Amino acid sequence: MDIEARLADIKERIATTAEKAGRKAADVTLVAVSKTFDGDAIQPVIDCGQRVFGENRVQEAQGKWPALKGKTPDIELHLIGPLQSNKAADAVALFDVIESVDREKIARVLADECGKQGKALRFYVQVNTGLEPQKAGLDPRETAAFVKLCRDELKLTVEGLMCIPPADENPGPHFALLAKLARECDVEKLSMGMSGDFETAIEFGATSVRVGSALFGTR
Ligand SMILES: *Cc1c(COP(=O)(O)O)cnc(C)c1O
């Protein structure tokens, strides 16, 4: 399959799964995760009409996205990887959505930068549903208070929650937990599901799925 066929196949699987779950295909956004792939690999996917992309490193994204966005201004770029404070200004300048907000310090720096740059980004709070010590994300029990702080005090637009379940576990319970937390925190969107489990994530209510290798190939 070429990349056009792979994109069509993934979109078809998203639509079929959404409809089986009693949801609309249009209610699930495909975030095409283009990390490690260069502009020449990404451009054909843009040419097929894909507009939402995810990257996990600020510096890598800076090397390719200004040119790609220059040609196609309606692209929406999501940061899905860990963010350090010293990269926050660059991240606010380049990205439209940051999905990896997981601690007060970075939330404060992002709020400052949005003010300085006059930009209104959208944010997701990342939750470490498996409480894995090596993984980014908030303790599920701290999520509601953190969302409240981001919204009420820092005036960040928190529109959703994001998680990456433990690689060696059935992801279903993690997706269910994220959906429950979203209801408790009154956030609308759920970013969950990757190449291997995006259909399961849609069954549990994902509003966006982050698909990399199934679309671009193995990294
Ligand atoms: C790389 C990555 C993905 C995509 O993973 P695939 O298994 O290649 O689809 C999704 N989410 C995050 C946070 C990632 O870093």
The ligand as an SDF file (V2000), in Angstrom:
LIG
                    3D

 15 15  0  0  0  0  0  0  0  0999 V2000
    4.8180    8.1670   18.5340 C   0  0  0  0  0  0  0  0  0  0  0  0
    3.5790    8.4940   19.2750 C   0  0  0  0  0  0  0  0  0  0  0  0
    2.3270    8.0670   18.7970 C   0  0  0  0  0  0  0  0  0  0  0  0
    2.1530    7.2310   17.5480 C   0  0  0  0  0  0  0  0  0  0  0  0
    2.5340    5.9360   17.7990 O   0  0  0  0  0  0  0  0  0  0  0  0
    2.3410    4.7710   16.6830 P   0  0  0  0  0  0  0  0  0  0  0  0
    2.3450    3.5400   17.4610 O   0  0  0  0  0  0  0  0  0  0  0  0
    3.4950    4.9170   15.7450 O   0  0  0  0  0  0  0  0  0  0  0  0
    1.0500    5.0280   16.0090 O   0  0  0  0  0  0  0  0  0  0  0  0
    1.2070    8.4400   19.5240 C   0  0  0  0  0  0  0  0  0  0  0  0
    1.3080    9.1810   20.6550 N   0  0  0  0  0  0  0  0  0  0  0  0
    2.4890    9.6060   21.1330 C   0  0  0  0  0  0  0  0  0  0  0  0
    2.5110   10.4100   22.3810 C   0  0  0  0  0  0  0  0  0  0  0  0
    3.6660    9.2810   20.4610 C   0  0  0  0  0  0  0  0  0  0  0  0
    4.8410    9.7100   20.9530 O   0  0  0  0  0  0  0  0  0  0  0  0
  1  2  1  0
  2  3  1  0
  2 14  2  0
  3  4  1  0
  3 10  2  0
  4  5  1  0
  5  6  1  0
  6  7  2  0
  6  8  1  0
  6  9  1  0
 10 11  1  0
 11 12  2  0
 12 13  1  0
 12 14  1  0
 14 15  1  0
M  END
$$$$
